[in-house]
Amino acid sequence: MVVVMRDDVLGVDDLPYDVAPMQVQPAASFMPGMTIEEAERRLIAGALESTSGNRAEASKPLGIGERTLYRKIKEYNLEGGR
C-alpha cells in the first residue's frame, strides 16, 4: 500500500478508508429534542459526504446494508450524496 500525503505529517485524512476511521457527524451536532429521523438523516448525509457519495462504502460504518442505505437516501431525499 502506498499513502500519498499532503504534507510532512501523516494524518487520518491521508489514510485510505479501510484503514482510517470514518468521520461522521459528531455527537455535539445532535440537538436535544431532535427526532430520531433527523439524527439518522444527518448521520447518513455525513457518511455520504465522507465517502464522496460512495454508497457501498458509506453503508459499512453505518452498520446497514447497501439496499437499506439506498432506501434511506430516497426516504430522506439525499439524492446526489447530499
C-alpha positions in Angstrom: 0.0 0.0 0.0 1.2 3.5 -0.9 -0.1 6.5 1.0 0.2 9.9 -0.6 0.4 12.7 1.9 -0.4 16.4 1.6 2.5 17.5 3.8 5.2 16.1 6.0 2.9 14.8 8.7 0.8 11.7 8.2 -2.8 12.3 9.3 -6.1 10.4 9.5 -7.2 12.2 6.3 -4.2 10.7 4.4 -5.2 7.1 5.2 -7.4 5.0 2.9 -11.0 4.3 4.1 -10.3 0.7 5.2 -7.5 1.9 7.5 -8.8 5.3 8.7 -11.9 5.6 10.8 -14.8 7.2 9.0 -15.7 10.7 10.1 -19.4 11.2 10.6 -21.3 14.0 12.3 -20.0 14.5 15.9 -22.5 13.9 18.7 -22.4 17.6 19.5 -24.2 18.4 16.3 -27.3 16.5 17.6 -29.6 18.7 19.5 -31.9 17.8 22.4 -35.4 17.3 21.1 -34.1 16.2 17.6 -36.1 13.4 16.2 -34.5 10.0 15.5 -35.3 10.5 11.8 -33.4 13.8 11.7 -30.4 12.3 13.6 -30.4 9.3 11.2 -30.6 11.7 8.2 -27.6 13.7 9.5 -25.6 10.5 10.0 -26.4 9.2 6.6 -25.6 12.6 5.0 -22.3 12.7 6.9 -21.4 9.2 5.8 -22.1 10.0 2.2 -20.1 13.2 2.4 -17.1 11.3 4.0 -17.1 8.8 1.2 -17.7 11.3 -1.6 -21.1 9.8 -2.2 -19.9 6.1 -2.4 -22.9 4.3 -1.1 -21.2 0.9 -0.7 -18.5 2.5 1.5 -21.0 4.7 3.4 -23.1 1.8 4.4 -20.3 -0.1 6.2 -19.7 2.2 9.2 -23.4 2.9 9.5 -23.9 -0.8 10.0 -26.6 -1.1 7.4 -26.8 -2.8 4.0 -26.4 -1.0 0.8 -30.0 -1.6 -0.2 -31.2 -0.2 3.2 -28.9 2.9 2.6 -30.4 3.4 -0.9 -33.9 3.3 0.6 -33.0 5.7 3.3 -31.4 8.1 0.8 -34.7 8.2 -1.1 -36.7 8.5 2.1 -34.7 11.5 3.3 -34.3 13.0 -0.1 -30.5 12.8 0.0 -30.1 12.1 -3.7 -26.7 13.0 -5.1 -24.9 12.2 -1.9 -26.3 15.3 -0.1 
